[in-house]
Amino acid sequence: MIKTEQLQHQVPVTDGVLTILKGINLSIKRGESIAIVGASGSGKSTLLGMLAGLDTPSSGKILLDGTEITQLDEEKRSAVRSKLVSFVFQNFQLLSSLNALENVMLPLEVANHPQAKQQAIEFLGRVGLAERHTHFPRQLSGGEQQRVALARAFASQAPILFADEPTGNLDTVTGGKVADLLFAMNKEAGTTLVLVTHDRALAQRCTRQYLMTAGELAELDT
């Protein structure tokens, strides 16, 4: 489902070049759940953005469901993302001017889903927010906002879900409940999950774990 070949990324800095990713080779099968752990600045989020087609590497290849996205322009990468990818972010990424229902509906409407409203209502119900769909993000707790973000991600029914520190802004109890919901919905949907986290307990719930250290990726024994 996801494959990289000798993925490298470098950026210019004042005293030369900084190498962020160093020859990453990764293969993820359909339906797997993968966790990437590591210290801040190790390259985890950069790798996630590359895999999702949000940025392009300096060299190497990325294939999503057989399509090599590294040679595509932004318009074509966007078309691939809209078909294959959904996201859950640490800071929720909800639009403050839209209520919960509208936030979940937005990507469905962009994709011209024929029943965007009904789909959004269904998935808000699945995350336990059926009675909160008219509330705006400022009226919701952090845990509720992340549940809206989960509903938005799963409502698109994309085959790949990328999650960047999905419990990072939540307290331990709320984060645990959101994690339970994330894995339950992922199992139900059968999506391929790629998770970046500092939380080793959260990572251990995935089928495989990788450690990112200074731009290098190594699989951990489980």
ROPAPA-621166 format. One record per residue (C-alpha): chain; x, y, z. Coordinates in nm, 4 decimals. Last residue first. Layout:
BEGIN
<atom><chaine>A</chaine><x>X</x><y>Y</y><z>Z</z></atom>
...
! end
This chain:
BEGIN
<atom><chaine>A</chaine><x>0.7898</x><y>-0.6324</y><z>1.9336</z></atom>
<atom><chaine>A</chaine><x>1.1397</x><y>-0.5769</y><z>1.7962</z></atom>
<atom><chaine>A</chaine><x>1.1841</x><y>-0.2280</y><z>1.6577</z></atom>
<atom><chaine>A</chaine><x>1.2206</x><y>-0.1424</y><z>1.2905</z></atom>
<atom><chaine>A</chaine><x>1.4890</x><y>0.1132</y><z>1.2108</z></atom>
<atom><chaine>A</chaine><x>1.4541</x><y>0.4506</y><z>1.0377</z></atom>
<atom><chaine>A</chaine><x>1.7341</x><y>0.7022</y><z>0.9909</z></atom>
<atom><chaine>A</chaine><x>1.6802</x><y>1.0789</y><z>0.9883</z></atom>
<atom><chaine>A</chaine><x>1.8610</x><y>1.1492</y><z>1.3149</z></atom>
<atom><chaine>A</chaine><x>1.6921</x><y>0.8565</y><z>1.4901</z></atom>
<atom><chaine>A</chaine><x>1.3481</x><y>0.7357</y><z>1.3839</z></atom>
<atom><chaine>A</chaine><x>1.2343</x><y>0.4213</y><z>1.5626</z></atom>
<atom><chaine>A</chaine><x>0.9845</x><y>0.1944</y><z>1.3912</z></atom>
<atom><chaine>A</chaine><x>0.6946</x><y>-0.0052</y><z>1.5341</z></atom>
<atom><chaine>A</chaine><x>0.4785</x><y>-0.2759</y><z>1.3797</z></atom>
<atom><chaine>A</chaine><x>0.1264</x><y>-0.4100</y><z>1.4442</z></atom>
<atom><chaine>A</chaine><x>0.0262</x><y>-0.0944</y><z>1.6300</z></atom>
<atom><chaine>A</chaine><x>-0.0889</x><y>-0.0912</y><z>1.9923</z></atom>
<atom><chaine>A</chaine><x>0.2739</x><y>-0.0615</y><z>2.0999</z></atom>
<atom><chaine>A</chaine><x>0.2877</x><y>0.2878</y><z>1.9528</z></atom>
<atom><chaine>A</chaine><x>0.0254</x><y>0.4135</y><z>2.1987</z></atom>
<atom><chaine>A</chaine><x>0.2259</x><y>0.2791</y><z>2.4912</z></atom>
<atom><chaine>A</chaine><x>0.5435</x><y>0.4295</y><z>2.3406</z></atom>
<atom><chaine>A</chaine><x>0.3881</x><y>0.7789</y><z>2.3323</z></atom>
<atom><chaine>A</chaine><x>0.6121</x><y>1.0143</y><z>2.1343</z></atom>
<atom><chaine>A</chaine><x>0.3897</x><y>0.9557</y><z>1.8313</z></atom>
<atom><chaine>A</chaine><x>0.3718</x><y>0.9284</y><z>1.4539</z></atom>
<atom><chaine>A</chaine><x>0.1025</x><y>0.6891</y><z>1.3290</z></atom>
<atom><chaine>A</chaine><x>0.0612</x><y>0.5280</y><z>0.9888</z></atom>
<atom><chaine>A</chaine><x>-0.2702</x><y>0.3427</y><z>0.9654</z></atom>
<atom><chaine>A</chaine><x>-0.3785</x><y>0.1367</y><z>0.6636</z></atom>
<atom><chaine>A</chaine><x>-0.7561</x><y>0.1241</y><z>0.6788</z></atom>
<atom><chaine>A</chaine><x>-0.9664</x><y>-0.1788</y><z>0.7689</z></atom>
<atom><chaine>A</chaine><x>-1.2696</x><y>0.0374</y><z>0.8474</z></atom>
<atom><chaine>A</chaine><x>-1.3681</x><y>-0.1511</y><z>1.1626</z></atom>
<atom><chaine>A</chaine><x>-1.0095</x><y>-0.1888</y><z>1.2767</z></atom>
<atom><chaine>A</chaine><x>-0.9475</x><y>0.1818</y><z>1.2186</z></atom>
<atom><chaine>A</chaine><x>-1.2639</x><y>0.2738</y><z>1.4064</z></atom>
<atom><chaine>A</chaine><x>-1.1587</x><y>0.0693</y><z>1.7080</z></atom>
<atom><chaine>A</chaine><x>-0.7993</x><y>0.1930</y><z>1.6876</z></atom>
<atom><chaine>A</chaine><x>-0.8985</x><y>0.5601</y><z>1.6829</z></atom>
<atom><chaine>A</chaine><x>-1.1698</x><y>0.5152</y><z>1.9467</z></atom>
<atom><chaine>A</chaine><x>-0.9298</x><y>0.3531</y><z>2.1907</z></atom>
<atom><chaine>A</chaine><x>-0.6756</x><y>0.6276</y><z>2.1165</z></atom>
<atom><chaine>A</chaine><x>-0.9387</x><y>0.8959</y><z>2.1874</z></atom>
<atom><chaine>A</chaine><x>-1.0205</x><y>0.7301</y><z>2.5204</z></atom>
<atom><chaine>A</chaine><x>-0.6527</x><y>0.7054</y><z>2.6115</z></atom>
<atom><chaine>A</chaine><x>-0.5936</x><y>1.0675</y><z>2.5197</z></atom>
<atom><chaine>A</chaine><x>-0.8824</x><y>1.1742</y><z>2.7419</z></atom>
<atom><chaine>A</chaine><x>-0.7329</x><y>0.9860</y><z>3.0383</z></atom>
<atom><chaine>A</chaine><x>-0.3750</x><y>1.0981</y><z>2.9759</z></atom>
<atom><chaine>A</chaine><x>-0.4513</x><y>1.4640</y><z>2.9032</z></atom>
<atom><chaine>A</chaine><x>-0.4790</x><y>1.5682</y><z>2.5405</z></atom>
<atom><chaine>A</chaine><x>-0.2557</x><y>1.7775</y><z>2.3145</z></atom>
<atom><chaine>A</chaine><x>-0.0337</x><y>1.4879</y><z>2.2026</z></atom>
<atom><chaine>A</chaine><x>-0.3181</x><y>1.2413</y><z>2.1491</z></atom>
<atom><chaine>A</chaine><x>-0.3137</x><y>1.2413</y><z>1.7663</z></atom>
<atom><chaine>A</chaine><x>0.0668</x><y>1.2898</y><z>1.7487</z></atom>
<atom><chaine>A</chaine><x>0.0574</x><y>1.2930</y><z>1.3659</z></atom>
<atom><chaine>A</chaine><x>-0.1997</x><y>1.0443</y><z>1.2327</z></atom>
<atom><chaine>A</chaine><x>-0.1953</x><y>0.9355</y><z>0.8680</z></atom>
<atom><chaine>A</chaine><x>-0.4915</x><y>0.7267</y><z>0.7522</z></atom>
<atom><chaine>A</chaine><x>-0.4792</x><y>0.5325</y><z>0.4265</z></atom>
<atom><chaine>A</chaine><x>-0.7793</x><y>0.3649</y><z>0.2541</z></atom>
<atom><chaine>A</chaine><x>-0.9872</x><y>0.6846</y><z>0.2489</z></atom>
<atom><chaine>A</chaine><x>-1.3370</x><y>0.6390</y><z>0.3898</z></atom>
<atom><chaine>A</chaine><x>-1.3927</x><y>1.0178</y><z>0.3855</z></atom>
<atom><chaine>A</chaine><x>-1.5974</x><y>0.9799</y><z>0.7035</z></atom>
<atom><chaine>A</chaine><x>-1.2945</x><y>0.8268</y><z>0.8777</z></atom>
<atom><chaine>A</chaine><x>-1.0884</x><y>1.1449</y><z>0.8826</z></atom>
<atom><chaine>A</chaine><x>-1.3762</x><y>1.3816</y><z>0.9583</z></atom>
<atom><chaine>A</chaine><x>-1.5035</x><y>1.1601</y><z>1.2405</z></atom>
<atom><chaine>A</chaine><x>-1.1526</x><y>1.1422</y><z>1.3831</z></atom>
<atom><chaine>A</chaine><x>-1.1218</x><y>1.5227</y><z>1.3679</z></atom>
<atom><chaine>A</chaine><x>-1.4577</x><y>1.5547</y><z>1.5453</z></atom>
<atom><chaine>A</chaine><x>-1.3214</x><y>1.3167</y><z>1.8092</z></atom>
<atom><chaine>A</chaine><x>-1.0138</x><y>1.5393</y><z>1.8374</z></atom>
<atom><chaine>A</chaine><x>-1.2393</x><y>1.8388</y><z>1.9024</z></atom>
<atom><chaine>A</chaine><x>-1.4288</x><y>1.6432</y><z>2.1672</z></atom>
<atom><chaine>A</chaine><x>-1.1059</x><y>1.5528</y><z>2.3450</z></atom>
<atom><chaine>A</chaine><x>-0.9886</x><y>1.9138</y><z>2.3383</z></atom>
<atom><chaine>A</chaine><x>-1.3212</x><y>2.0309</y><z>2.4793</z></atom>
<atom><chaine>A</chaine><x>-1.5841</x><y>2.1786</y><z>2.2499</z></atom>
<atom><chaine>A</chaine><x>-1.7438</x><y>2.5237</y><z>2.2419</z></atom>
<atom><chaine>A</chaine><x>-1.4408</x><y>2.6843</y><z>2.0748</z></atom>
<atom><chaine>A</chaine><x>-1.4650</x><y>2.4164</y><z>1.8027</z></atom>
<atom><chaine>A</chaine><x>-1.8211</x><y>2.5230</y><z>1.7101</z></atom>
<atom><chaine>A</chaine><x>-2.1243</x><y>2.3282</y><z>1.8281</z></atom>
<atom><chaine>A</chaine><x>-2.4016</x><y>2.2339</y><z>1.5831</z></atom>
<atom><chaine>A</chaine><x>-2.2975</x><y>1.8667</y><z>1.5746</z></atom>
<atom><chaine>A</chaine><x>-2.2957</x><y>1.8277</y><z>1.9508</z></atom>
<atom><chaine>A</chaine><x>-2.5860</x><y>1.5860</y><z>2.0012</z></atom>
<atom><chaine>A</chaine><x>-2.4454</x><y>1.3246</y><z>1.7625</z></atom>
<atom><chaine>A</chaine><x>-2.1044</x><y>1.3560</y><z>1.9243</z></atom>
<atom><chaine>A</chaine><x>-2.0383</x><y>0.9989</y><z>2.0350</z></atom>
<atom><chaine>A</chaine><x>-1.7623</x><y>0.9167</y><z>1.7860</z></atom>
<atom><chaine>A</chaine><x>-1.9959</x><y>0.6982</y><z>1.5795</z></atom>
<atom><chaine>A</chaine><x>-2.2655</x><y>0.9665</y><z>1.5879</z></atom>
<atom><chaine>A</chaine><x>-2.0270</x><y>1.2167</y><z>1.4345</z></atom>
<atom><chaine>A</chaine><x>-1.9661</x><y>0.9495</y><z>1.1715</z></atom>
<atom><chaine>A</chaine><x>-2.3329</x><y>0.9174</y><z>1.0781</z></atom>
<atom><chaine>A</chaine><x>-2.3938</x><y>1.2930</y><z>1.0754</z></atom>
<atom><chaine>A</chaine><x>-2.0994</x><y>1.3427</y><z>0.8380</z></atom>
<atom><chaine>A</chaine><x>-2.2214</x><y>1.0724</y><z>0.6017</z></atom>
<atom><chaine>A</chaine><x>-2.5730</x><y>1.2193</y><z>0.5965</z></atom>
<atom><chaine>A</chaine><x>-2.4351</x><y>1.5650</y><z>0.5241</z></atom>
<atom><chaine>A</chaine><x>-2.1981</x><y>1.4513</y><z>0.2486</z></atom>
<atom><chaine>A</chaine><x>-2.4497</x><y>1.2339</y><z>0.0645</z></atom>
<atom><chaine>A</chaine><x>-2.3389</x><y>1.2680</y><z>-0.2991</z></atom>
<atom><chaine>A</chaine><x>-1.9696</x><y>1.3119</y><z>-0.2080</z></atom>
<atom><chaine>A</chaine><x>-1.8358</x><y>1.5859</y><z>-0.4346</z></atom>
<atom><chaine>A</chaine><x>-1.4768</x><y>1.5392</y><z>-0.3063</z></atom>
<atom><chaine>A</chaine><x>-1.4742</x><y>1.8988</y><z>-0.1778</z></atom>
<atom><chaine>A</chaine><x>-1.8127</x><y>1.8259</y><z>-0.0186</z></atom>
<atom><chaine>A</chaine><x>-1.6713</x><y>1.5238</y><z>0.1621</z></atom>
<atom><chaine>A</chaine><x>-1.3697</x><y>1.7249</y><z>0.2735</z></atom>
<atom><chaine>A</chaine><x>-1.6029</x><y>1.9887</y><z>0.4266</z></atom>
<atom><chaine>A</chaine><x>-1.8690</x><y>1.7647</y><z>0.5818</z></atom>
<atom><chaine>A</chaine><x>-1.6716</x><y>1.6833</y><z>0.8954</z></atom>
<atom><chaine>A</chaine><x>-1.6004</x><y>2.0496</y><z>0.9645</z></atom>
<atom><chaine>A</chaine><x>-1.9602</x><y>2.1409</y><z>0.8777</z></atom>
<atom><chaine>A</chaine><x>-2.0966</x><y>1.8947</y><z>1.1323</z></atom>
<atom><chaine>A</chaine><x>-1.8655</x><y>2.0175</y><z>1.4058</z></atom>
<atom><chaine>A</chaine><x>-1.9418</x><y>2.3851</y><z>1.3437</z></atom>
<atom><chaine>A</chaine><x>-1.7456</x><y>2.5942</y><z>1.0967</z></atom>
<atom><chaine>A</chaine><x>-1.5759</x><y>2.9305</y><z>1.1608</z></atom>
<atom><chaine>A</chaine><x>-1.3101</x><y>2.7745</y><z>1.3840</z></atom>
<atom><chaine>A</chaine><x>-1.1901</x><y>2.5410</y><z>1.1093</z></atom>
<atom><chaine>A</chaine><x>-1.0655</x><y>2.2214</y><z>1.2714</z></atom>
<atom><chaine>A</chaine><x>-0.6977</x><y>2.1357</y><z>1.2414</z></atom>
<atom><chaine>A</chaine><x>-0.7034</x><y>1.8989</y><z>1.5454</z></atom>
<atom><chaine>A</chaine><x>-0.3781</x><y>2.0315</y><z>1.6965</z></atom>
<atom><chaine>A</chaine><x>-0.2162</x><y>1.6876</y><z>1.7082</z></atom>
<atom><chaine>A</chaine><x>-0.3340</x><y>1.6028</y><z>1.3573</z></atom>
<atom><chaine>A</chaine><x>-0.5571</x><y>1.3307</y><z>1.2096</z></atom>
<atom><chaine>A</chaine><x>-0.5348</x><y>1.2880</y><z>0.8345</z></atom>
<atom><chaine>A</chaine><x>-0.7010</x><y>1.1182</y><z>0.5352</z></atom>
<atom><chaine>A</chaine><x>-0.5426</x><y>0.9760</y><z>0.2214</z></atom>
<atom><chaine>A</chaine><x>-0.6285</x><y>0.7701</y><z>-0.0878</z></atom>
<atom><chaine>A</chaine><x>-0.8587</x><y>0.9575</y><z>-0.3245</z></atom>
<atom><chaine>A</chaine><x>-0.8103</x><y>1.3160</y><z>-0.2102</z></atom>
<atom><chaine>A</chaine><x>-0.4403</x><y>1.2506</y><z>-0.1659</z></atom>
<atom><chaine>A</chaine><x>-0.4021</x><y>1.1237</y><z>-0.5234</z></atom>
<atom><chaine>A</chaine><x>-0.5772</x><y>1.4332</y><z>-0.6620</z></atom>
<atom><chaine>A</chaine><x>-0.3568</x><y>1.6537</y><z>-0.4452</z></atom>
<atom><chaine>A</chaine><x>-0.0496</x><y>1.4792</y><z>-0.5828</z></atom>
<atom><chaine>A</chaine><x>-0.1761</x><y>1.5593</y><z>-0.9332</z></atom>
<atom><chaine>A</chaine><x>-0.2198</x><y>1.9273</y><z>-0.8544</z></atom>
<atom><chaine>A</chaine><x>0.1099</x><y>1.9438</y><z>-0.6662</z></atom>
<atom><chaine>A</chaine><x>0.3145</x><y>1.8062</y><z>-0.9568</z></atom>
<atom><chaine>A</chaine><x>0.3846</x><y>1.4343</y><z>-0.9746</z></atom>
<atom><chaine>A</chaine><x>0.7319</x><y>1.2784</y><z>-0.9820</z></atom>
<atom><chaine>A</chaine><x>0.7379</x><y>1.1783</y><z>-0.6159</z></atom>
<atom><chaine>A</chaine><x>0.3852</x><y>1.0363</y><z>-0.6279</z></atom>
<atom><chaine>A</chaine><x>0.4632</x><y>0.6923</y><z>-0.7670</z></atom>
<atom><chaine>A</chaine><x>0.1234</x><y>0.5240</y><z>-0.7866</z></atom>
<atom><chaine>A</chaine><x>0.1127</x><y>0.1591</y><z>-0.6784</z></atom>
<atom><chaine>A</chaine><x>-0.1212</x><y>0.2094</y><z>-0.3816</z></atom>
<atom><chaine>A</chaine><x>0.0936</x><y>0.5016</y><z>-0.2695</z></atom>
<atom><chaine>A</chaine><x>0.4496</x><y>0.4828</y><z>-0.3996</z></atom>
<atom><chaine>A</chaine><x>0.7283</x><y>0.7078</y><z>-0.2746</z></atom>
<atom><chaine>A</chaine><x>1.0627</x><y>0.7242</y><z>-0.4539</z></atom>
<atom><chaine>A</chaine><x>1.4085</x><y>0.8612</y><z>-0.3816</z></atom>
<atom><chaine>A</chaine><x>1.5598</x><y>1.2064</y><z>-0.3937</z></atom>
<atom><chaine>A</chaine><x>1.5206</x><y>1.5550</y><z>-0.2454</z></atom>
<atom><chaine>A</chaine><x>1.1800</x><y>1.4556</y><z>-0.1157</z></atom>
<atom><chaine>A</chaine><x>0.8470</x><y>1.6174</y><z>-0.2093</z></atom>
<atom><chaine>A</chaine><x>0.5958</x><y>1.7629</y><z>0.0347</z></atom>
<atom><chaine>A</chaine><x>0.2335</x><y>1.7029</y><z>0.1287</z></atom>
<atom><chaine>A</chaine><x>0.2399</x><y>1.3725</y><z>-0.0582</z></atom>
<atom><chaine>A</chaine><x>0.1214</x><y>1.1728</y><z>0.2412</z></atom>
<atom><chaine>A</chaine><x>0.4444</x><y>0.9758</y><z>0.2632</z></atom>
<atom><chaine>A</chaine><x>0.6431</x><y>1.3000</y><z>0.2479</z></atom>
<atom><chaine>A</chaine><x>0.4387</x><y>1.4588</y><z>0.5270</z></atom>
<atom><chaine>A</chaine><x>0.4860</x><y>1.1508</y><z>0.7439</z></atom>
<atom><chaine>A</chaine><x>0.8611</x><y>1.1542</y><z>0.6797</z></atom>
<atom><chaine>A</chaine><x>0.8856</x><y>1.5189</y><z>0.7827</z></atom>
<atom><chaine>A</chaine><x>0.6782</x><y>1.4419</y><z>1.0918</z></atom>
<atom><chaine>A</chaine><x>0.9204</x><y>1.1726</y><z>1.2017</z></atom>
<atom><chaine>A</chaine><x>1.2469</x><y>1.3507</y><z>1.1104</z></atom>
<atom><chaine>A</chaine><x>1.4432</x><y>1.3221</y><z>1.4369</z></atom>
<atom><chaine>A</chaine><x>1.3615</x><y>1.6781</y><z>1.5414</z></atom>
<atom><chaine>A</chaine><x>1.1624</x><y>1.5737</y><z>1.8463</z></atom>
<atom><chaine>A</chaine><x>1.2760</x><y>1.2311</y><z>1.9639</z></atom>
<atom><chaine>A</chaine><x>1.1562</x><y>0.9098</y><z>1.8074</z></atom>
<atom><chaine>A</chaine><x>0.8546</x><y>0.6938</y><z>1.7347</z></atom>
<atom><chaine>A</chaine><x>0.6964</x><y>0.5755</y><z>1.4101</z></atom>
<atom><chaine>A</chaine><x>0.3944</x><y>0.3498</y><z>1.4541</z></atom>
<atom><chaine>A</chaine><x>0.2548</x><y>0.1279</y><z>1.1784</z></atom>
<atom><chaine>A</chaine><x>-0.0930</x><y>-0.0233</y><z>1.1539</z></atom>
<atom><chaine>A</chaine><x>-0.1336</x><y>-0.2659</y><z>0.8656</z></atom>
<atom><chaine>A</chaine><x>-0.4476</x><y>-0.2829</y><z>0.6512</z></atom>
<atom><chaine>A</chaine><x>-0.2719</x><y>-0.2799</y><z>0.3153</z></atom>
<atom><chaine>A</chaine><x>0.0962</x><y>-0.3586</y><z>0.3530</z></atom>
<atom><chaine>A</chaine><x>0.3619</x><y>-0.1072</y><z>0.4506</z></atom>
<atom><chaine>A</chaine><x>0.7089</x><y>-0.1103</y><z>0.2936</z></atom>
<atom><chaine>A</chaine><x>0.9826</x><y>0.1274</y><z>0.4056</z></atom>
<atom><chaine>A</chaine><x>1.3278</x><y>0.2178</y><z>0.2776</z></atom>
<atom><chaine>A</chaine><x>1.4506</x><y>0.5554</y><z>0.4071</z></atom>
<atom><chaine>A</chaine><x>1.7820</x><y>0.6737</y><z>0.2601</z></atom>
<atom><chaine>A</chaine><x>1.8664</x><y>0.9439</y><z>0.5125</z></atom>
<atom><chaine>A</chaine><x>1.5877</x><y>1.1882</y><z>0.5932</z></atom>
<atom><chaine>A</chaine><x>1.6612</x><y>1.5292</y><z>0.7490</z></atom>
<atom><chaine>A</chaine><x>1.9993</x><y>1.6024</y><z>0.5892</z></atom>
<atom><chaine>A</chaine><x>2.0990</x><y>1.9607</y><z>0.6687</z></atom>
<atom><chaine>A</chaine><x>2.3098</x><y>2.1342</y><z>0.4048</z></atom>
<atom><chaine>A</chaine><x>2.5767</x><y>2.4009</y><z>0.4466</z></atom>
<atom><chaine>A</chaine><x>2.6592</x><y>2.6573</y><z>0.7141</z></atom>
<atom><chaine>A</chaine><x>2.3530</x><y>2.8797</y><z>0.6824</z></atom>
<atom><chaine>A</chaine><x>2.1140</x><y>2.5927</y><z>0.6149</z></atom>
<atom><chaine>A</chaine><x>1.9970</x><y>2.4291</y><z>0.2916</z></atom>
<atom><chaine>A</chaine><x>1.7438</x><y>2.1459</y><z>0.3194</z></atom>
<atom><chaine>A</chaine><x>1.7940</x><y>1.7772</y><z>0.2510</z></atom>
<atom><chaine>A</chaine><x>1.5485</x><y>1.4922</y><z>0.2082</z></atom>
<atom><chaine>A</chaine><x>1.6241</x><y>1.1323</y><z>0.1222</z></atom>
<atom><chaine>A</chaine><x>1.4021</x><y>0.8360</y><z>0.0396</z></atom>
<atom><chaine>A</chaine><x>1.6013</x><y>0.5352</y><z>-0.0723</z></atom>
<atom><chaine>A</chaine><x>1.2880</x><y>0.3543</y><z>-0.1928</z></atom>
<atom><chaine>A</chaine><x>0.9546</x><y>0.4113</y><z>-0.0210</z></atom>
<atom><chaine>A</chaine><x>0.6463</x><y>0.1935</y><z>-0.0273</z></atom>
<atom><chaine>A</chaine><x>0.2879</x><y>0.2345</y><z>0.0866</z></atom>
<atom><chaine>A</chaine><x>0.0000</x><y>0.0000</y><z>0.0000</z></atom>
! end
